[in-house]
Amino acid sequence: MAAAVLFAVRHGVDELATRGVSPPSLVVVLVGSNPASNSYITKKLQAAKECGILARKHALPETASEAEIVQAIQTLNATDEVHGIIVQLPLPTHVHAPAVTEAVMHAKDVDGFTMQSLGSVICNGQDPYFCPCTPKGCMRLIESAMGDSSLRGLEVVVIGASNIVGVPMGLLLLRAGCTVTTCHIGTRDVAAHARQADILVVAVGKAGLVGRDWVKPGAIVIDVGINFVSDPSKKSGQRMVGDCADEVRQVAGHLTPVPGGVGPMTVAMLMQNTLEARRRAAGFNAALPAAAPGQDEANALEA
Amino acid sequence: MAAAVLFAVRHGVDELATRGVSPPSLVVVLVGSNPASNSYITKKLQAAKECGILARKHALPETASEAEIVQAIQTLNATDEVHGIIVQLPLPTHVHAPAVTEAVMHAKDVDGFTMQSLGSVICNGQDPYFCPCTPKGCMRLIESAMGDSSLRGLEVVVIGASNIVGVPMGLLLLRAGCTVTTCHIGTRDVAAHARQADILVVAVGKAGLVGRDWVKPGAIVIDVGINFVSDPSKKSGQRMVGDCADEVRQVAGHLTPVPGGVGPMTVAMLMQNTLEARRRAAGFNAALPAAAPGQDEANALEA
């Protein structure tokens, strides 16, 4: 599915080119050198390349002050050649992250992390800005699992209440007509809630948190967790897993794998948002051209 | 409680005066002449007068175009003497309401209806703008009912998912540590959810929706509904009621009355937001001075 999105984005970039519009341009602001951040950025730059988006890293030293980072973002805000700006998190501890993410101008906020973008999710996308990429990608996965069935009236449980995943995820599903319960570390009995869910979204970051007894048979389970557990059979000595135990697949109707599930969809949605930013900057409406009918999703990039 | 808030606002206005700062100024933009709107505006102007806020109505004709309304708001945005601007809803049907409410600049958005203000609720108030008045007032009522007990881990059900009441209400309670379920017209079994709630907030607008069998014994019930039912014993032929049937008081631990519950708290929170806007415009921090210790809430305005 992520490949199909990237394919559609490439199609959109090509279509802009036929109208004489230059490719979308994305800048990833990185402060310091977190190894995980470098790995994520590599994936984003690779995805951008695959769909014709010009993406580059704008690296600042670990010692950069908050004011210096904000200044760098403001320079990118003022540059017409840049259409999307994201700040790779986490930032060094001496920096107040919200002050930095909020500095990205709304029209270039392709991560959807600013307050105006988040508020737009409450208002059901009434303004022309961007939905955060992870919940947007999860929505695509859920809609795909639902096929032609309506989400209206389904019971949803979201475990995790972060600003950029759990809360906007719940809001998107609420606006799609679901009844949404948001659980978190303070919830008295998460399992009891989870067992009621037709759709269960888990975004906690705790390997094996969700066992099969937490899942209603046939439920759609979206695993947003990224955890590393030791695995002597791997060269690195560790293995990436989600928040769901393996046994969940025995009861779930649908389960996203980790790795290879939500992660690639998140990156793909970032590319889609960047294309949308470019289209708006060029004065086109934001709607993404539909993928070609009958497009084989798994092989989309080979087509 | 509303009177105590107004008293504290009056104290804050007086304190500003001792520093040579002029009173807060609030403008209510009214388009056309909806009788209910006039009644609400009268209450707001009266509350403002009680606490020393300069408030006035800015009336536009029913036929005003969206562009004319937005232009009027922009003029108020640009006027230093105006600290808070609200748009009385509903607007005439030929006007796209979100385009109008979004025109209010964030620093004067004392109703908290703009996307940036709503986004700030997701982010736990990380920016200096305003929380919508009704959910903010409901939080005060809930905290008062809780006394010294923590909200953390309590089960909350919010019935109603509007942008300006249900959704921000759920977010405020989520950020206070509650487990929050949001129900609405599409929910399969609202009663089953409601019966699990330690705190039940009802914001639907349907008289008698919630009966005693929907309420967990001892629950805190916040009734945001405003409905009119026929009552021949009244001169007007009708009576204002909430969304809860009278019998709810037999089982609820706390229940807000209608009228006289959430409504006055909403107006009081508008005054508090307007004072905050004035304080910020004058370069002070936004914290409201605490009410005098031991203040008798019921008699606050007579003190």
Interface residues (C-beta under 8 A of the other chain):
Chain A: P98 E102 T114 M115 Q116 S117 L118 G119 S120 V121 I122 C123 N124 Q126 D127 R152 G153 E155 A161 N163 V167 P168 G170 L171 L174 G177 C178 T179 V180 T181 T182 C183 H184 G186 T187 R188 H193
Chain B: P98 E102 T114 M115 Q116 S117 L118 G119 S120 V121 I122 C123 N124 Q126 D127 R152 G153 E155 A161 N163 V167 P168 G170 L171 L174 G177 C178 T179 V180 T181 T182 C183 H184 G186 T187 R188 H193
